[in-house]
Amino acid sequence: MSDAIMKDIIMKRAHIILLLVILVSTPLFARADELKSDQAGQSEQSEQSGQSGQQQLQLQTQPAQQEGNTNHQSDENKPSTAQLATTPATELWDMANESYTAADYSLALEYFLEIEKKGYASWPLFYNIANSHFKLGNRGKSILYYERALRLNPSEKDIQNNLRHTKEFTVDRIEEIPDFILKTWVRDINYKLSSDTWVTFSIAFFILVALLLLSFRYGPTPGIRKLSFFVSMLLLLAGITATLIAWNQRNAYHKEDEAVIMMPVSTVRSSPDVSGTTLFILHEGTKAQIIEKLGKWVRIELADGRQGWIASEDIELI
């Protein structure tokens, strides 16, 4: 078989593989972008997050004085529920920022939650909801929303720091069972970047693969053609890896397998009924893995390996 025929066969197969991968990654890019900014107004929210020095709390400097600082706006200036429902999300975002800056955290939280009710889901929104809850002393809710924000942007340091600091106020001290080192290494790489960033990289890799395949087909010398082919295969592998990581993050976001304890005190029992033996007590803000659901009861597992049944009304899914 001649070199020209072999080259044509390789080109056709490479183009087919590249086309399939792009078809898979393009909708993923749209969905990943949806997770961070669900609707059109969200882009403005992301720009506003550049001002989030006013929302990103300096938790480390004043942890104990958060609850008594709230200034309430008069009821005359507060929009009614019906007005909030018809107020654009971008306007609500501005109103929430102003209220937060004025230390009216309760009103800021109301505006942020109204944005969430409209169907928006982005890490700046969840992050600011968590900050507002923290200022109001709602430790469980603040941890819940920090965890939700972290799912959308696992690489954001402010979320990680605030979540870590908020957990210092929880009662339970759970020692995590260390994972296998390779699993930890893979997870760290996985969450080094957000899902939409991984998809952006994958599409860039695939574009470079297409250009290198053209160089492989029409390169002036055999050396350049060989180099183009090998580099394109490496970039194709990198693009597929980035796409798989993005898919993994997206699937992790949609999983309903983690929850936060919302009650000040919650009993974990040996069986899914009130007559079950009390195994241990959990408190507000503790995170648990959901293993099984049965009626109004949920079987959970803690980071230290302990398991038991807890009333579903005592937890909220991340």
Buried (B, 14 or more C-beta within 10 A) or exposed (E): EEEEEEBEEBBEEBBEEBEEBBEBBBEBBEBBBBBBBBBEBBEBBBEBBEEBEEBBBEBEEEBEEBEEEBEEEEEEEBBEEEEBEEBEBBEBBBBBBBBBEBEBBBBBBBBBBBBBEBEBBBBBBBBBBBBBBBBBBBBBBBBBBBBBBBBBBBEBEBBBBBBEBBBEBBBBEBEEEEEEEEEEEBEEEBBEBBBBBBBBBBBBBBBBBBEBBEBBBEBEEEEEBEBBBEBBBEBBEBBBBBBBBBBBBBEBBEEEEBBBBBBEEBBBBEBBEEEBEEBEEBBBBBBBEBEEEEEEBBBBBBEEEBBBBBBBEBBEBB
